[in-house]
């Protein structure tokens, strides 16, 4: 069965964007970016909300920029053909290798898990990930923790009163002092 993963850059105090809506502190250096490129190779489909979709639209045409360096071209070559599902009630169309859904996150994940296919089902964006987490649908949390406190903003983890037990399955620290923490959800028998 395909795993559902949630992977993003996060501040040490737990936010994916700061109170001003920016995430310039999360720009990856070459080593972290190489890691992100390798991680996307293991993704079979990417689920995202409207805001992340709109942010990532840049990559649909980025390869037309003659100034793009090799790692950015490599990322673009991996991202563009990757199947994407965009969850939005405000968009009427999407571009690239994406399809639009207005609801049914749990049903879509169930359908994707049942399909034959390789690669993880990745979830991007805190709002969509919070919905998946509330329903117990996330199998792994993968956080690239940046050594910065931003004091507020959009949290990486949903703010619920629900305990989720995790097992650390991988960790590493990059030369930039960004720490990567990969945790698997520990499910109790019968859950």
Protein Blocks (a to p, Z undefined) as FASTA:
>chain_A
ZZddddddddfkopabdfkopaklmpccfklmmmmmmmmmmpcbdcddfklmmmmmmmmm
mmmpmkbcfklmmmmmmmmmpccddddfkbcbdehjbdddfehklmmmmmmmmpgcedjd
ddedjklmmmmmmnopafbdcdddddbdehiajdfbdcddbdcddddfbdcddfkopacd
dddddddehZZ
